[in-house]
Amino acid sequence: MQFSAWEIIKQGLTGNKGWKPHWRDPEPKSAYDVIIIGGGGHGLATAFYLAKEHGITNVAVLEKGYIGGGNVGRNTTIVRANYGLPGNSEFYSHSLKLWEGMEQELNYNTMMSQRHVLNLCHSDGQRDAFTRRANTMLIQGDDAEVLSRRQVRDYAPFLNFDNERFPIRGGLLHRRGGTARHDAVAWGYARGADMRGVDIIQNCEVTGFRIEQGRIKGVETTRGFIGAGKVGMAVAGRTTQVGQMAGLRLPIESHVLQAFVTEGLKPIIPGVVTFGMGHFYLSQSDKGGLVFGGDLDFYNSYAARGNLPAVEHVMQAGMSMVPMIGKARVLRSWGGIMDMTMDGSPIIDRTPVEGLFLNGGWCYGGFKAVPGSGHVFAHLIATGNHHKASTKHLLNRFETGHVIDEETTGAQPNLH
Ligand SMILES: Cc1cc2nc3c(=O)[nH]c(=O)nc-3n(C[C@H](O)[C@H](O)[C@H](O)COP(=O)(O)OP(=O)(O)OC[C@H]3O[C@@H](n4cnc5c(N)ncnc54)[C@H](O)[C@@H]3O)c2cc1C
């Protein structure tokens, strides 16, 4: 079914009885050409591009829970291409371009809203670093503007400009950045993949791999063995656990990240505002809720819930930079499991097991990466070669030293 204004009118006039489920609920076949483990944003986008770009449609996405139940439905929906290092710079640029065409490509309203991302700076040194990053973004072909303190005040007058410790000195504005409706992205890719013949199989947990003479033969699941010549892992916070089933010890740790939303308010926040020095960021959803978050909870965990010290830290940082937030009532908080690598950048690569591919280590940045990641991962699985937008996200960079450490914090995942 094609969504269109005409379809909405037709359904409206006929009692909305003709809408179909967005994807089928098939029984797993005994074997597929490709299996993707994980029905989050990355897994679904990969399946979609395998079918659309490479004509590989004998594909199953195996999801242990339900579509949208992982981090793809738990994030704060920020989309941007403002990275500074080779490897990430071209990759996130590629991803943002795909975001800009996503709704047409999927024929699905993902509520992509390029409402800007503003990073605040609080010292001359930080402004120098932002200027350098802005130049990198411009060279990459993306947009960037370095704002003065006065320009930031015009843009977001509600901020606390004279905080004793972090007075606002300026900002980096990325106008093509913004937000999108997170679970609609998962649903849109699921529907697009299903329409092209991909089987999306929910409630099907992968519990092991069948590997013979170093080659993947298929996966053991809670619904029996399913054969495949190629298997792609896209399980985000569970990457280390699933990797371990294939004998892989990966340079990834899992940590909890929490986020918060307030009651709905009239529009007040123009775009996304980040207060990096205080580990705080904020936007406003289309329903009016202030959506905000901060840092990881700092300890390793596979639990999708956090602790009170991180809550207190985020609230304090919010109050110090956006004092008016104190008047809003928090409705909900939640947590998600983050797959943090040793350098804060993702891995999109082959593994030592022939036919087994790895997509993981998304840290804080996996939502904005969804279309780009699916696109380049599908390319790798289909052709055996890395896409030109992702030649540096290699697993062996932690052996060779070619790390992509945006934060320059070294091998301490909870600081990236
Ligand atoms: C609070 C929070 C805020 C965030 N904010 C942002 C943001 O603003 N911008 C941004 O870019 N990123 C953000 N992120 C990060 C982003 O959400 C993740 O990096 C990204 O969603 C991870 O990729 P995914 O969508 O494929 O993961 P998921 O949706 O978690 O998908 C992985 C799937 O694999 C499944 N799975 C796991 N094990 C198995 C198994 N054995 N068998 C079968 N299936 C399995 C899981 O059930 C899950 O559905 C945020 C994350 C959190 C938690």
The ligand as a Tripos MOL2 file, in Angstrom:
@<TRIPOS>MOLECULE
LIG
   53    58     1     0     0
SMALL
NO_CHARGES

@<TRIPOS>ATOM
      1 C1         18.6750    7.4720   26.1400 C.3       1 LIG1
      2 C2         19.3330    7.3800   24.7920 C.ar      1 LIG1
      3 C3         19.4360    8.5160   24.0090 C.ar      1 LIG1
      4 C4         20.0410    8.4490   22.7640 C.ar      1 LIG1
      5 N1         20.0490    9.5700   21.9750 N.ar      1 LIG1
      6 C5         20.5710    9.5110   20.7300 C.ar      1 LIG1
      7 C6         20.4820   10.6420   19.8790 C.ar      1 LIG1
      8 O1         19.8900   11.6740   20.2400 O.2       1 LIG1
      9 N2         21.0450   10.5640   18.6510 N.ar      1 LIG1
     10 C7         21.6950    9.4340   18.2250 C.ar      1 LIG1
     11 O2         22.2320    9.4410   17.1290 O.2       1 LIG1
     12 N3         21.7540    8.3220   18.9970 N.ar      1 LIG1
     13 C8         21.1970    8.3290   20.2300 C.ar      1 LIG1
     14 N4         21.2210    7.2130   21.0360 N.ar      1 LIG1
     15 C9         21.9090    6.0100   20.5320 C.3       1 LIG1
     16 C10        21.0350    5.1800   19.5840 C.3       1 LIG1
     17 O3         19.7350    5.0490   20.0800 O.3       1 LIG1
     18 C11        21.6660    3.7940   19.4010 C.3       1 LIG1
     19 O4         23.0380    3.9160   19.1300 O.3       1 LIG1
     20 C12        21.0130    3.0260   18.2510 C.3       1 LIG1
     21 O5         19.6080    3.0460   18.3240 O.3       1 LIG1
     22 C13        21.5240    1.5880   18.2690 C.3       1 LIG1
     23 O6         21.2090    0.9080   17.0880 O.3       1 LIG1
     24 P1         19.8310    0.1060   16.8440 P.3       1 LIG1
     25 O7         18.7490    1.0760   16.5700 O.co2     1 LIG1
     26 O8         20.0670   -0.8770   15.7700 O.co2     1 LIG1
     27 O9         19.6510   -0.5850   18.2550 O.3       1 LIG1
     28 P2         18.4230   -1.3640   18.8810 P.3       1 LIG1
     29 O10        17.1250   -0.7130   18.5870 O.co2     1 LIG1
     30 O11        18.7690   -1.5910   20.3210 O.co2     1 LIG1
     31 O12        18.4530   -2.7220   18.0590 O.3       1 LIG1
     32 C14        19.1690   -3.8770   18.4110 C.3       1 LIG1
     33 C15        18.1620   -5.0080   18.4640 C.3       1 LIG1
     34 O13        18.8520   -6.2410   18.5860 O.3       1 LIG1
     35 C16        17.9910   -7.1000   19.3050 C.3       1 LIG1
     36 N5         18.7640   -8.2280   19.8180 N.ar      1 LIG1
     37 C17        19.7250   -8.2130   20.7630 C.ar      1 LIG1
     38 N6         20.1860   -9.4580   20.9800 N.ar      1 LIG1
     39 C18        19.5220  -10.2750   20.1140 C.ar      1 LIG1
     40 C19        19.5570  -11.6620   19.8660 C.ar      1 LIG1
     41 N7         20.3810  -12.4780   20.5430 N.pl3     1 LIG1
     42 N8         18.7260  -12.1640   18.9230 N.ar      1 LIG1
     43 C20        17.8770  -11.3520   18.2240 C.ar      1 LIG1
     44 N9         17.8030  -10.0250   18.4450 N.ar      1 LIG1
     45 C21        18.6180   -9.4970   19.3750 C.ar      1 LIG1
     46 C22        17.4320   -6.2160   20.3900 C.3       1 LIG1
     47 O14        16.2470   -6.7390   20.9560 O.3       1 LIG1
     48 C23        17.2270   -4.9070   19.6580 C.3       1 LIG1
     49 O15        15.8900   -4.7320   19.2050 O.3       1 LIG1
     50 C24        20.6060    7.2300   22.2920 C.ar      1 LIG1
     51 C25        20.4940    6.0890   23.0720 C.ar      1 LIG1
     52 C26        19.8460    6.1500   24.3100 C.ar      1 LIG1
     53 C27        19.7180    4.9100   25.1390 C.3       1 LIG1
@<TRIPOS>BOND
     1     1     2 1
     2     2     3 ar
     3     2    52 ar
     4     3     4 ar
     5     4     5 ar
     6     4    50 ar
     7     5     6 ar
     8     6     7 ar
     9     6    13 1
    10     7     8 2
    11     7     9 ar
    12     9    10 ar
    13    10    11 2
    14    10    12 ar
    15    12    13 ar
    16    13    14 ar
    17    14    15 1
    18    14    50 ar
    19    15    16 1
    20    16    17 1
    21    16    18 1
    22    18    19 1
    23    18    20 1
    24    20    21 1
    25    20    22 1
    26    22    23 1
    27    23    24 1
    28    24    25 2
    29    24    26 1
    30    24    27 1
    31    27    28 1
    32    28    29 2
    33    28    30 1
    34    28    31 1
    35    31    32 1
    36    32    33 1
    37    33    34 1
    38    33    48 1
    39    34    35 1
    40    35    36 1
    41    35    46 1
    42    36    37 ar
    43    36    45 ar
    44    37    38 ar
    45    38    39 ar
    46    39    40 ar
    47    39    45 ar
    48    40    41 1
    49    40    42 ar
    50    42    43 ar
    51    43    44 ar
    52    44    45 ar
    53    46    47 1
    54    46    48 1
    55    48    49 1
    56    50    51 ar
    57    51    52 ar
    58    52    53 1
@<TRIPOS>SUBSTRUCTURE
     1 LIG1         1 GROUP 0 **** ****
